[in-house]
Amino acid sequence: MSWHVLESIGRTLVSTSPRPGWHNDGFSSVSLSPAAAFNAIANLSRVIRSHAYQYVVVASRTSVEGALLTLGVLDSGTTLVLVNWRWTVREVLEALERTLGIGTPFLLLCDQACSGLGERITHGWDRHRRGACLTLRVCGRDTMELRGGNRAERFDLTRSSSLQRLGPKDGVAAILFTSGTTSREPKGCVVTHEAFVRQAQSKIGIVGYSKTDVHLHCAPIHHVSGLCALVTAVRAGSEGHVFLPTFSAESFVGALGRLEGEEDVPPAVCILAVPAMLIKVKDYLEGTGLAGKKDFPDVRLGLLGGDAVGEVVANLCTEIFPNSSVFSTYGMTEACSSIAIKGIHERSPPSKNLSGHFVGSPCPHVQVAVLRNGGEDDEGEDGSKVSVSSEPWRVGEILLRGPSVSPGYVARAGASNALTDGGWFRTGDLGWVDDGGGLHLCGRKSEAIRSGGEMIYPSEVEREIMACDAPKVKECVVFGTKDRVLGERACALLVLEQPSASNPGENWERFHPLRDLAFRDLVHHLKQERSLASYRIPRLFLETAQPLPRNATGKLERSKIKSKVSEALVGAKSKL
């Protein structure tokens, strides 16, 4: 069996569909037929191959042009390197030099929106670096233009072309940068063609994508979730693709409104989002007076990743997507996206009083185990020798093995192996497996709080706080701060639905202790209604009126929040 990402694309993009086309929404007039998109990918692949670079860097928004460039690189047999278009020129160049090496030549491809970034990157190149920069512009419905310097080449997309489906000998398809939440600098993670194919097969089988679906792409293509969503949609045969170059709640709601079909047309829209996006949608609907009045019956499938899905988001999905099946996924870049998938209302099996939340059954291509005695006393972070356990109900570090797991990271000193001698990848997450093989996540091992000899997992406490009815909490982050007696104490920073401060600060750093009434109500809720053990309840609750900082993938910037709050709380006393 071929493991090339685009093995089946030739058949899928030229068949018929009720609502076909590749479109940018609210950004430009780009609109291509499936056949024109296929021919564009094939032409781009040949141009890329003719430049003979090992690495091809793509800087783009979530756009038609960005998708075509990405798929063109994957077809060409070169190594795709995706960079975050929000990065500065310095950040882009430093990331590439850390990964590819100083002076390594590469081809830089940009969509029209990132052409300015491409020019600035070109000007920032070391004079000894050999490389080229091309910008793609789609002109109307049947022409595209590649421009480099003062030269431009036009392509007629009505002329049939064929894909090359070239694959490197080592099977490497791409180098994807991690989100940078576990280290100060994003790491370049190796992803193979087989990993993409296995991931797509699992999602198609579990979630149920079909060729008649119309996909609303709002996750960044440079992130593993957005890229896998594109690959999965193409391999499923989907011909309808709508891209949101820049996400906003207003653009998301507007795009769904424009995708509404006739009453006799069955729901066909599929979305991939992170919970933070839907929280913004909730705020937008409430702010415009549409809450409880507006829904999107044409959404058939939804997949949520990047963060835990709490009760607020789950209930919102039920309200605004009444005809949909919505799933949540636990994943990471090193696993080529999803590790486990479940329905957002799927109940957790009995936990035998263990902490953690149920994230679903592992995907067919992933083998999950737990590091024996995986906890605070484990040594050997290089993973050269670990003792693995498949015994249920044992909390430890989650290990992964399988064809979608990355073989390692790329650095200028050479590739680094991220696997143990037995082929396991250490995720850095703590969790356990139940009798039925379901995976339960406790949180990051590095974020666990040891307070008075007890272990507290922030994600568990955050989930319970978010379920509180009075006061209603919009955002929450829990972390440990130093304590002379306990070693560490749990602290929670909240954003309330109704801020208590009469003069809210201009940014999240203007926080203050939670007012007494809200404090008492919240503690009562956690103790009495949620039955949270007393030692797990934060010793200090703080409130801010502004949104908490998140990275480009919607994840909370925990280390930044912890550092800023810890500085301000030196000597603060517990209220409990």
WOKAWO-V686388 format. One record per helix or strand of 3 or more residues. SS is the DSSP state (@ for helix, = for strand). FROM is the first residue (numbers start at 1). TO is the last residue. Records with the same first field share a line. If there is no record, write none. Layout:
BEGIN
SS = FROM-TO ; FROM-TO
END
This chain:
BEGIN
@ = 9-12 ; 34-51 ; 64-76 ; 89-100 ; 112-124 ; 193-207 ; 224-235 ; 249-258 ; 275-287 ; 311-320 ; 333-335 ; 445-447 ; 458-466 ; 516-529 ; 534-536 ; 558-568
= = 21-24 ; 55-59 ; 79-83 ; 107-111 ; 132-139 ; 143-148 ; 151-156 ; 172-177 ; 188-192 ; 214-217 ; 240-243 ; 269-273 ; 299-304 ; 325-332 ; 337-343 ; 357-362 ; 367-371 ; 396-401 ; 408-411 ; 414-417 ; 425-433 ; 438-444 ; 449-451 ; 454-456 ; 473-483 ; 487-496 ; 540-543
END
